[in-house]
């Protein structure tokens, strides 16, 4: 199975190891730039426009950007689940509940088949004729 790298992420994520909320590092990773250039640009904009406009934009960006996943995605299904979880935890929990209900239903069918009298009879007949 191929592992997804950072470029395969479908969105703009805040970095978990950034200095201040991870916004600059997340932007730098998304656009494949040096984080120092992004920070330099933010500081220059801070000096040119004043503290409040840039600080406000930075805080709004921190609130809008999703946090970066803790570990890389193994496949697209994991990525879709992470996206749905970050967007709506209730929807992700319902998805998990549905998945486990399906697994439980399949296990019950297997248990019914294995514990049925026909299975026992077939097993005895199969081992006796061999």
DOGU-194521 format. One line per field, with one value per residue: residue number from 1; x, y negated, z of N, C-alpha, C in turn. Coordinates in nm, 2 decimals, padded with zeros to 4 digits. Last residue first. Layout:
N
resi	c(NUM  ...) .
n_xx	c(X  ...) .
n_yy	c(Y  ...) .
n_zz	c(Z  ...) .
ca_xx	c(X  ...) .
ca_yy	c(Y  ...) .
ca_zz	c(Z  ...) .
c_xx	c(X  ...) .
c_yy	c(Y  ...) .
c_zz	c(Z  ...) .
This chain:
130
resi	c(130  129  128  127  126  125  124  123  122  121  120  119  118  117  116  115  114  113  112  111  110  109  108  107  106  105  104  103  102  101  100  99  98  97  96  95  94  93  92  91  90  89  88  87  86  85  84  83  82  81  80  79  78  77  76  75  74  73  72  71  70  69  68  67  66  65  64  63  62  61  60  59  58  57  56  55  54  53  52  51  50  49  48  47  46  45  44  43  42  41  40  39  38  37  36  35  34  33  32  31  30  29  28  27  26  25  24  23  22  21  20  19  18  17  16  15  14  13  12  11  10  9  8  7  6  5  4  3  2  1) .
n_xx	c(-01.28  -01.52  -01.51  -01.50  -01.76  -01.93  -01.86  -01.93  -02.21  -02.29  -02.22  -02.38  -02.64  -02.66  -02.45  -02.23  -02.16  -02.37  -02.37  -02.12  -02.17  -02.37  -02.21  -02.03  -02.21  -02.29  -02.05  -02.00  -02.22  -02.17  -01.93  -02.03  -02.20  -02.02  -01.87  -02.07  -02.12  -01.88  -01.89  -02.11  -01.99  -01.78  -01.72  -01.46  -01.30  -01.43  -01.40  -01.12  -01.08  -01.21  -01.05  -00.81  -00.89  -00.94  -00.69  -00.44  -00.28  -00.17  00.06  -00.07  -00.23  -00.32  -00.35  -00.66  -00.79  -00.86  -01.01  -00.85  -00.63  -00.76  -00.83  -00.57  -00.48  -00.66  -00.59  -00.32  -00.37  -00.52  -00.36  -00.10  -00.03  00.07  00.35  00.40  00.26  00.40  00.63  00.54  00.46  00.71  00.84  00.69  00.75  01.02  01.03  00.92  00.95  00.69  00.46  00.21  00.18  00.39  00.32  00.08  00.18  00.35  00.16  -00.01  00.06  00.03  00.33  00.51  00.40  00.33  00.10  -00.02  -00.33  -00.38  -00.57  -00.62  -00.56  -00.24  -00.03  00.19  00.27  00.18  00.04  00.19  00.06  00.08) .
n_yy	c(03.89  03.93  03.79  03.53  03.49  03.55  03.35  03.12  03.16  03.14  02.88  02.75  02.82  02.69  02.40  02.25  02.14  01.97  01.80  01.68  01.54  01.36  01.22  01.09  00.92  00.76  00.63  00.49  00.31  00.17  00.05  -00.13  -00.29  -00.41  -00.56  -00.74  -00.87  -01.00  -01.17  -01.33  -01.45  -01.60  -01.74  -01.81  -01.61  -01.39  -01.42  -01.40  -01.14  -01.00  -01.06  -00.94  -00.67  -00.64  -00.66  -00.55  -00.63  -00.96  -01.02  -01.15  -01.38  -01.63  -01.98  -02.14  -02.36  -02.71  -02.89  -02.98  -03.08  -03.29  -03.45  -03.52  -03.66  -03.87  -04.00  -04.07  -04.24  -04.45  -04.52  -04.64  -04.76  -04.74  -04.71  -04.52  -04.30  -04.26  -04.17  -03.94  -03.79  -03.75  -03.60  -03.37  -03.29  -03.24  -03.04  -02.82  -02.80  -02.61  -02.46  -02.53  -02.38  -02.47  -02.74  -02.71  -02.58  -02.79  -02.98  -02.84  -02.75  -02.89  -02.98  -02.77  -02.43  -02.16  -02.12  -02.35  -02.36  -02.29  -02.29  -01.98  -01.72  -01.58  -01.51  -01.63  -01.45  -01.13  -00.81  -00.50  -00.22  00.12) .
n_zz	c(00.47  00.59  00.83  00.76  00.65  00.86  01.04  00.88  00.84  01.11  01.17  00.98  01.06  01.31  01.35  01.41  01.17  01.11  01.33  01.29  01.05  01.14  01.33  01.16  01.02  01.23  01.30  01.06  01.07  01.31  01.24  01.04  01.20  01.38  01.20  01.11  01.36  01.39  01.17  01.25  01.48  01.38  01.09  01.00  01.11  01.00  00.73  00.72  00.81  00.61  00.39  00.48  00.49  00.21  00.09  00.33  00.54  00.63  00.90  01.22  01.28  01.04  01.13  01.18  00.93  00.94  01.09  01.30  01.17  01.02  01.24  01.32  01.09  01.07  01.32  01.26  01.04  01.17  01.41  01.34  01.01  00.76  00.78  00.99  00.88  00.65  00.77  00.90  00.67  00.54  00.73  00.73  00.47  00.49  00.68  00.55  00.20  00.04  -00.05  00.02  00.26  00.41  00.45  00.59  00.83  00.92  00.98  01.18  01.43  01.67  01.65  01.55  01.48  01.48  01.35  01.11  00.95  00.61  00.33  00.16  00.10  00.07  -00.08  00.03  00.23  00.10  00.17  00.08  -00.08  00.00) .
ca_xx	c(-01.15  -01.50  -01.53  -01.38  -01.64  -01.93  -01.85  -01.80  -02.12  -02.31  -02.17  -02.23  -02.59  -02.65  -02.57  -02.29  -02.06  -02.34  -02.49  -02.14  -02.07  -02.40  -02.33  -01.98  -02.13  -02.39  -02.12  -01.91  -02.21  -02.29  -01.92  -01.93  -02.25  -02.13  -01.81  -02.00  -02.23  -01.92  -01.78  -02.12  -02.12  -01.76  -01.84  -01.58  -01.27  -01.42  -01.53  -01.19  -01.03  -01.26  -01.19  -00.82  -00.85  -01.05  -00.79  -00.51  -00.25  -00.28  00.02  00.01  -00.12  -00.33  -00.28  -00.53  -00.81  -00.77  -01.07  -00.98  -00.61  -00.70  -00.93  -00.66  -00.41  -00.66  -00.72  -00.35  -00.29  -00.57  -00.49  -00.11  -00.06  -00.07  00.30  00.46  00.22  00.26  00.64  00.60  00.36  00.60  00.90  00.69  00.61  00.97  01.09  00.84  01.02  00.78  00.60  00.26  00.08  00.39  00.45  00.08  00.08  00.41  00.26  -00.06  00.09  -00.09  00.21  00.54  00.43  00.46  00.10  00.09  -00.24  -00.39  -00.47  -00.65  -00.65  -00.34  -00.15  00.13  00.20  00.27  00.02  00.16  00.14  00.00) .
ca_yy	c(03.87  03.99  03.94  03.58  03.46  03.64  03.49  03.14  03.16  03.27  02.99  02.73  02.86  02.84  02.47  02.32  02.23  02.08  01.88  01.76  01.65  01.46  01.30  01.19  01.03  00.84  00.72  00.59  00.40  00.25  00.15  -00.04  -00.21  -00.32  -00.45  -00.65  -00.79  -00.90  -01.07  -01.25  -01.37  -01.48  -01.71  -01.89  -01.75  -01.40  -01.42  -01.52  -01.26  -00.99  -01.10  -01.08  -00.74  -00.62  -00.77  -00.54  -00.51  -00.87  -01.03  -01.06  -01.34  -01.50  -01.87  -02.09  -02.24  -02.60  -02.83  -02.92  -02.98  -03.17  -03.39  -03.45  -03.54  -03.78  -03.95  -03.98  -04.12  -04.38  -04.46  -04.51  -04.77  -04.77  -04.80  -04.66  -04.36  -04.30  -04.29  -04.05  -03.82  -03.82  -03.73  -03.45  -03.32  -03.34  -03.17  -02.88  -02.80  -02.72  -02.41  -02.58  -02.37  -02.33  -02.70  -02.77  -02.52  -02.66  -03.01  -02.90  -02.67  -02.83  -03.04  -02.85  -02.57  -02.20  -02.09  -02.26  -02.42  -02.25  -02.37  -02.11  -01.79  -01.63  -01.45  -01.70  -01.58  -01.22  -00.95  -00.60  -00.34  00.00) .
ca_zz	c(00.42  00.45  00.83  00.82  00.57  00.74  01.07  00.93  00.73  01.03  01.25  00.98  00.93  01.31  01.31  01.52  01.23  01.02  01.30  01.41  01.06  01.04  01.37  01.26  00.95  01.15  01.40  01.11  00.96  01.30  01.34  01.01  01.09  01.43  01.27  01.02  01.29  01.49  01.18  01.12  01.49  01.47  01.18  00.97  01.14  01.15  00.79  00.67  00.89  00.75  00.39  00.46  00.61  00.31  00.07  00.20  00.47  00.59  00.76  01.14  01.37  01.10  01.05  01.23  01.01  00.90  00.97  01.33  01.27  00.95  01.15  01.41  01.14  00.96  01.29  01.37  01.02  01.05  01.41  01.42  01.15  00.78  00.68  01.00  01.01  00.64  00.68  00.98  00.78  00.48  00.69  00.85  00.51  00.39  00.71  00.65  00.33  00.05  -00.06  -00.11  00.15  00.37  00.39  00.46  00.74  00.88  00.88  01.05  01.32  01.61  01.70  01.67  01.45  01.54  01.49  01.15  01.05  00.75  00.40  00.21  00.01  00.16  -00.12  -00.08  00.27  00.15  00.11  00.19  -00.09  00.00) .
c_xx	c(-01.04  -01.36  -01.50  -01.39  -01.51  -01.80  -01.84  -01.77  -01.97  -02.22  -02.18  -02.17  -02.44  -02.60  -02.55  -02.42  -02.13  -02.25  -02.45  -02.26  -02.09  -02.30  -02.37  -02.10  -02.08  -02.32  -02.22  -01.98  -02.11  -02.28  -02.05  -01.92  -02.15  -02.18  -01.91  -01.94  -02.17  -02.03  -01.82  -02.01  -02.13  -01.88  -01.81  -01.69  -01.39  -01.40  -01.53  -01.33  -01.10  -01.21  -01.25  -00.96  -00.86  -01.01  -00.90  -00.62  -00.32  -00.22  -00.09  -00.03  -00.02  -00.21  -00.30  -00.48  -00.67  -00.79  -00.99  -01.04  -00.74  -00.68  -00.88  -00.77  -00.49  -00.59  -00.73  -00.49  -00.32  -00.50  -00.54  -00.25  -00.09  -00.11  00.15  00.39  00.28  00.21  00.49  00.60  00.41  00.49  00.78  00.74  00.60  00.83  01.04  00.90  00.93  00.85  00.70  00.41  00.14  00.29  00.44  00.21  00.08  00.31  00.32  00.05  00.04  -00.07  00.09  00.42  00.46  00.50  00.23  00.08  -00.14  -00.29  -00.49  -00.54  -00.68  -00.43  -00.27  00.00  00.14  00.19  00.12  00.14  00.10  00.09) .
c_yy	c(03.97  03.98  04.00  03.73  03.53  03.62  03.58  03.28  03.18  03.27  03.12  02.85  02.85  02.89  02.62  02.40  02.31  02.18  02.00  01.85  01.74  01.57  01.40  01.28  01.13  00.95  00.81  00.69  00.52  00.35  00.23  00.08  -00.10  -00.23  -00.35  -00.54  -00.69  -00.81  -00.96  -01.14  -01.28  -01.39  -01.58  -01.87  -01.84  -01.55  -01.44  -01.53  -01.39  -01.11  -01.10  -01.13  -00.89  -00.68  -00.76  -00.65  -00.50  -00.75  -00.93  -01.06  -01.24  -01.46  -01.74  -01.98  -02.20  -02.48  -02.70  -02.84  -02.91  -03.06  -03.27  -03.38  -03.46  -03.65  -03.85  -03.92  -04.02  -04.24  -04.39  -04.45  -04.64  -04.79  -04.84  -04.76  -04.50  -04.36  -04.35  -04.18  -03.94  -03.87  -03.82  -03.59  -03.40  -03.38  -03.28  -03.02  -02.88  -02.71  -02.52  -02.55  -02.41  -02.31  -02.56  -02.73  -02.57  -02.58  -02.88  -02.92  -02.72  -02.75  -02.99  -02.91  -02.65  -02.34  -02.13  -02.24  -02.32  -02.33  -02.34  -02.18  -01.93  -01.72  -01.50  -01.64  -01.65  -01.35  -01.04  -00.74  -00.44  -00.13) .
c_zz	c(00.46  00.40  00.70  00.82  00.63  00.65  00.95  00.97  00.77  00.92  01.17  01.05  00.92  01.17  01.31  01.48  01.34  01.08  01.21  01.39  01.18  01.03  01.27  01.31  01.04  01.08  01.33  01.20  01.00  01.19  01.34  01.11  01.05  01.32  01.32  01.08  01.19  01.43  01.28  01.12  01.36  01.48  01.26  01.06  01.11  01.19  00.94  00.73  00.85  00.83  00.53  00.46  00.59  00.44  00.17  00.20  00.34  00.52  00.73  00.99  01.30  01.18  01.12  01.15  01.07  00.99  00.93  01.21  01.30  01.04  01.08  01.33  01.23  01.01  01.19  01.36  01.14  01.03  01.29  01.40  01.21  00.92  00.71  00.90  01.03  00.77  00.67  00.90  00.86  00.58  00.63  00.82  00.63  00.43  00.62  00.69  00.43  00.18  -00.06  -00.13  00.02  00.25  00.34  00.38  00.60  00.79  00.83  00.94  01.18  01.48  01.62  01.73  01.57  01.50  01.56  01.30  01.10  00.83  00.55  00.28  00.07  00.08  -00.03  -00.12  00.15  00.18  00.18  00.12  00.02  00.00) .
